[in-house]
Amino acid sequence: MAWVRWPLLIVSIWGLVWMFGLLAGLIVYPHLLESDGLRVRNGHTIEVVIPIDNINEVRAHTRSLMESRTVQLDPEDNQHLIIAMSSQVNMHVHLIDTQTAQLPGGNYRFSKLSFWADDTGPALLRLRELINGPR
């Protein structure tokens, strides 16, 4: 039975290494809220930058999604870009002007962006401070 155990052990170790690599990618590339813009990221392949001057409103509420894809357009509103984490989002940003983002799967035009933030409270307060501050 050793001929079964060794390949399964190797596949199991490879799976653990892959999962830790995925987790590390999410930790190394977090969302960033800077004085001039919001940078929404998911790993090293997904990044959307929104200038603070283009943000009209920001809200926080959790929404579960029907699809499990990370990047998707809302089926009810094709101007609503969603960057999900485990089929959920909890931050919703409404833009003043439509924006374009080049992401895996193509170019997306959007006027709303929803994404998952680990701690919505401080992010929401800081975003509202930046939006209501001098432009």
NUSEMAR-808116 format. One record per residue (C-alpha): residue number from 1; residue in one letter; chain; x, y, z. Coordinates in steps of 0.25 Angstrom, whole numbers, always signed. Layout:
// NUSEMAR-808116
{r NUM,A,A,{X,Y,Z}}
...
END
This chain:
// NUSEMAR-808116
{r 1,M,A,{+0,+0,+0}}
{r 2,A,A,{+12,+9,+0}}
{r 3,W,A,{+10,+12,-15}}
{r 4,V,A,{-3,+19,-11}}
{r 5,R,A,{+2,+26,+2}}
{r 6,W,A,{+13,+33,-4}}
{r 7,P,A,{+6,+40,-16}}
{r 8,L,A,{-5,+44,-6}}
{r 9,L,A,{+4,+50,+3}}
{r 10,I,A,{+11,+58,-8}}
{r 11,V,A,{-2,+63,-13}}
{r 12,S,A,{-7,+66,+1}}
{r 13,I,A,{+6,+74,+4}}
{r 14,W,A,{+5,+81,-10}}
{r 15,G,A,{-9,+85,-6}}
{r 16,L,A,{-5,+91,+7}}
{r 17,V,A,{+6,+99,+1}}
{r 18,W,A,{-4,+104,-10}}
{r 19,M,A,{-14,+108,+1}}
{r 20,F,A,{-3,+116,+9}}
{r 21,G,A,{+2,+123,-4}}
{r 22,L,A,{-13,+127,-7}}
{r 23,L,A,{-14,+133,+8}}
{r 24,A,A,{-1,+140,+7}}
{r 25,G,A,{-5,+146,-6}}
{r 26,L,A,{-17,+152,+0}}
{r 27,I,A,{-9,+157,+12}}
{r 28,V,A,{+2,+163,+4}}
{r 29,Y,A,{-8,+170,-5}}
{r 30,P,A,{-18,+177,+4}}
{r 31,H,A,{-28,+188,+0}}
{r 32,L,A,{-22,+201,+2}}
{r 33,L,A,{-28,+214,+6}}
{r 34,E,A,{-19,+226,+2}}
{r 35,S,A,{-22,+241,+3}}
{r 36,D,A,{-24,+242,-12}}
{r 37,G,A,{-31,+228,-15}}
{r 38,L,A,{-36,+215,-12}}
{r 39,R,A,{-29,+203,-17}}
{r 40,V,A,{-37,+190,-16}}
{r 41,R,A,{-29,+177,-18}}
{r 42,N,A,{-30,+162,-18}}
{r 43,G,A,{-17,+155,-19}}
{r 44,H,A,{-7,+160,-29}}
{r 45,T,A,{-16,+160,-41}}
{r 46,I,A,{-28,+168,-37}}
{r 47,E,A,{-26,+183,-35}}
{r 48,V,A,{-36,+194,-36}}
{r 49,V,A,{-32,+209,-33}}
{r 50,I,A,{-43,+219,-31}}
{r 51,P,A,{-39,+234,-28}}
{r 52,I,A,{-45,+240,-16}}
{r 53,D,A,{-51,+251,-25}}
{r 54,N,A,{-59,+241,-33}}
{r 55,I,A,{-66,+235,-20}}
{r 56,N,A,{-80,+240,-18}}
{r 57,E,A,{-85,+231,-7}}
{r 58,V,A,{-80,+219,+1}}
{r 59,R,A,{-88,+209,+9}}
{r 60,A,A,{-86,+196,+17}}
{r 61,H,A,{-95,+185,+18}}
{r 62,T,A,{-93,+170,+15}}
{r 63,R,A,{-99,+164,+3}}
{r 64,S,A,{-98,+149,-2}}
{r 65,L,A,{-96,+146,-16}}
{r 66,M,A,{-102,+135,-25}}
{r 67,E,A,{-89,+133,-33}}
{r 68,S,A,{-76,+129,-27}}
{r 69,R,A,{-67,+136,-37}}
{r 70,T,A,{-58,+147,-31}}
{r 71,V,A,{-60,+157,-42}}
{r 72,Q,A,{-74,+159,-47}}
{r 73,L,A,{-84,+169,-52}}
{r 74,D,A,{-97,+170,-44}}
{r 75,P,A,{-107,+162,-53}}
{r 76,E,A,{-118,+173,-50}}
{r 77,D,A,{-108,+185,-52}}
{r 78,N,A,{-97,+183,-63}}
{r 79,Q,A,{-90,+196,-57}}
{r 80,H,A,{-88,+190,-44}}
{r 81,L,A,{-75,+183,-42}}
{r 82,I,A,{-73,+173,-31}}
{r 83,I,A,{-60,+167,-26}}
{r 84,A,A,{-65,+156,-16}}
{r 85,M,A,{-59,+148,-5}}
{r 86,S,A,{-65,+135,-3}}
{r 87,S,A,{-78,+140,-10}}
{r 88,Q,A,{-80,+152,-1}}
{r 89,V,A,{-77,+167,-1}}
{r 90,N,A,{-79,+177,+10}}
{r 91,M,A,{-74,+190,+4}}
{r 92,H,A,{-82,+198,-7}}
{r 93,V,A,{-76,+210,-14}}
{r 94,H,A,{-84,+219,-23}}
{r 95,L,A,{-76,+227,-33}}
{r 96,I,A,{-79,+241,-39}}
{r 97,D,A,{-73,+237,-53}}
{r 98,T,A,{-73,+223,-60}}
{r 99,Q,A,{-59,+217,-59}}
{r 100,T,A,{-52,+206,-66}}
{r 101,A,A,{-43,+195,-60}}
{r 102,Q,A,{-35,+184,-67}}
{r 103,L,A,{-36,+171,-60}}
{r 104,P,A,{-35,+156,-62}}
{r 105,G,A,{-47,+153,-72}}
{r 106,G,A,{-47,+167,-79}}
{r 107,N,A,{-49,+181,-78}}
{r 108,Y,A,{-61,+186,-68}}
{r 109,R,A,{-68,+199,-69}}
{r 110,F,A,{-75,+202,-55}}
{r 111,S,A,{-81,+213,-47}}
{r 112,K,A,{-83,+205,-35}}
{r 113,L,A,{-72,+195,-28}}
{r 114,S,A,{-75,+185,-17}}
{r 115,F,A,{-64,+178,-10}}
{r 116,W,A,{-61,+170,+3}}
{r 117,A,A,{-54,+178,+14}}
{r 118,D,A,{-49,+171,+27}}
{r 119,D,A,{-52,+183,+36}}
{r 120,T,A,{-63,+192,+30}}
{r 121,G,A,{-64,+202,+42}}
{r 122,P,A,{-51,+209,+41}}
{r 123,A,A,{-51,+208,+26}}
{r 124,L,A,{-65,+214,+25}}
{r 125,L,A,{-61,+225,+34}}
{r 126,R,A,{-48,+229,+27}}
{r 127,L,A,{-55,+228,+13}}
{r 128,R,A,{-66,+238,+18}}
{r 129,E,A,{-55,+247,+24}}
{r 130,L,A,{-48,+247,+11}}
{r 131,I,A,{-60,+249,+2}}
{r 132,N,A,{-66,+260,+10}}
{r 133,G,A,{-53,+267,+12}}
{r 134,P,A,{-47,+278,+2}}
{r 135,R,A,{-47,+273,-12}}
END
